[in-house]
């Protein structure tokens, strides 16, 4: 089964990608993993990507696409795969479609994790990170015994800059600008399924798996 997972920051995409891929017995492929593997492995594409990242520039689409193409050509993807973080926009989606078509393949389903902006803000803005051990707490879902103090090591808890509400709302705006057309693209392809991503992780996974079974059947 060939699956693409999309959803806003804070939707639990990384967690769900892991669970869904495990249930389906297919590899989870994220652009973050691909980048790290290429950079740490010193591949030609990794070296090229590192040049851009070291300058603080975005890695061009063609480099990202080349890395994805290399990863999808590996043996463990023959029975399917789950893509997390790619494609991010319609041009990338069109490239992916052509890439798979060249191999006589196509996507089976695109799973959209649906969660409203206020829930995303609540999830992300409530996170607090320990300066000493790096453990992440949440003021609502997993609060420490003492406010501002890590239960694990006694270190000071702080809110990361990318967990501040204004930053989160900006990320959501960017996501909507880039991804709304992508969602429409896959809806037109008639392979898009929306899954309610609110609630406990296990419940979201159950909904996703039920949706996938309905689609395949």
N, C-alpha and C positions, 0 to 999 in steps of 0.2 A: 504494500500500500504506500502510495506517495502522497504525503501530507505537507501542507504549509500552515503554520500557526501564526496568526496575527493578533495584536491586541495592544492597548495603550500601556505606557509604563505604569507599574503597580497592579496590573491585571493578574499577575502570577504566572506570566508566560513561561519563564524559565523552569519553574517548578512543575507546571502542567506538562511542558514539553518532555521532561524527564519521565514522568509517570506514564504519559500516553505512549511514548516510544517504547517503554518497557512492556506495557500491556500488549502492544502490537508486535513486539520482538523485531523492531527496526532501529537503526541508529538515529540518535538525535544529532542533528548537525546545526550548530549555531555559527554565525559569522564571527562571534568573539572567539570561539574555540579554533576556528580555521585560522584566524589572524595570529593567535598565540602560537599555534603549531608551526605556522610558516615562519614567523619571526624567530622563535626559539630554535627552530631547525635550520635556520640560515638558508632557506631556499631562495632562489632568485626572486620569486614574487615577494617573499618575506622581507628581503633586503630592500626591495623597491618600496614596499609599504612602509617600512621603518623610516625611510628617508622623508616621506610625507609626514608621518606621525612626529618625528623628531623636530620638524619645522612647525608643528602645530596645525598642519593643513589636513583637510579631509582626504582620505585615500580615494582616488578616482574610481568611478564605477567599473571601468574596464579591468582594474587590478582586482577588485572584489569579485567580479564575475569570473575572472580567470582562476582565482582560488576556489570558488564554488564549483566550477567545472572540473577542476582537478579532483576535488573531494568526492563529487558525485560519480566520478569514473572509477573509484576504488571498489574492490570486490564486495565489501560488506553492504553496499547499497543495491545489490542486484535484486533483493527481495523487497525493496522499498526503503523509504527514509522519511524523516520528519525534519523539515526546515524551520528553524527559529531565527528570525532576524533578517531573513532574505526570502523574497524581495521586499524592499522598503518603499518602492514607488512603481508606477506603471511602466516606465522604460525597463526597469529591472525585471518586472513580471513578463514583459514581452520577450526579453532576452532569454529568460528561463524557459518560456513556452517553446521558443525556437530550438533551444539547446536540447530539450527533451524530445522534441519532434525529430530532430536529426538522429536521435538514438531509437526512434520508433516508440517513444514513450509519451505519457502525458500525466498531469497531476490527477489524482483521484478526488481530492477534497481540500478545501481551504477552510480551516476552523478559526472563526473569529471569537475571541474571548471578549464578551460585552460587559462593561462595568461603567457606571456613571462617574463623572468627573469628581463629584464630592466624595465618593467612596475612595477613589484613588488618592485624593488629597489626604483623607483621614488615614489611609494605610501608610502612606509615605511620610507625611509630616509628623506622624507620631513616633517615628523611629529615633532611637537614641543609641549612639555608639560609644563604647568604652575606649578612652584614650590609651589605656594600658594594654588590654588583651584583645581589643577589637570586637568583642561580643556585642551583638545588636539586640537591644530591648525595644519594647513598644509601650508607650504610656497607657494604651487601652488594652491591647491584646496580651501583652507579656511584660507587665511592669515589674521593676525591681522592688525589693522590700523597702528600700529608702530612696526617695526621689533624688535623682542625680548621682547615685552611687551604684556601681556594678556589684551585683551579688557574687559574681564569680571570683573577682580579684580585689574588690574595693576601690577600683579606679574611678576616675571622674567620667561621667557620661556627658556627651555633647551632641548637638544636632549638626550633621554634616551640611555643607552649603547646598548640595543637590537634594537635600531633604526639606529645604525651606519652602514654605507655601508658594511664594512668588516664583521660585525656580520651577516647582512642580507644575504650576499653571502654565508657565511658558512652554515647558516640555509637552504638555497636553495640546497646546495650540499648534506647535510644530507637528506633532503626531497627526492631528486632524487635517492639517494642510497637506501632509504627505500621503496619509493613509486613506482618507475618505475616497479619493479617486481609485486607489488600489482595491478597496472593498467593492466599489461599484464595478470595477473591471472584472473581478471574480464572480460577482453576482450576475453579470451579463454572460459569463462563461457557464453559469448554472452549476457551479461547484462550491458555492459559499454556504457555510452553515454557521449561524450565530449560537453561541452557548453562553448562558448567564454565568458570569464569573464571580458573583457575589456569594458569600458564605464560606464555610470550611473547605479546605483544600480537597478533602476526600469527596465531598459532595460535588464539587466542580468537576473532578475527574470522572465521577460516575455519570454526570450529565454529558460530558464530552464523549465518553465511550458509548453511551446510549445513542447519541447523535451520529457517531461514526457507523455504528451497526445498522441504523436505519438507512443511512445513505448508501452503504455498500449493498445491503439487501434489496 
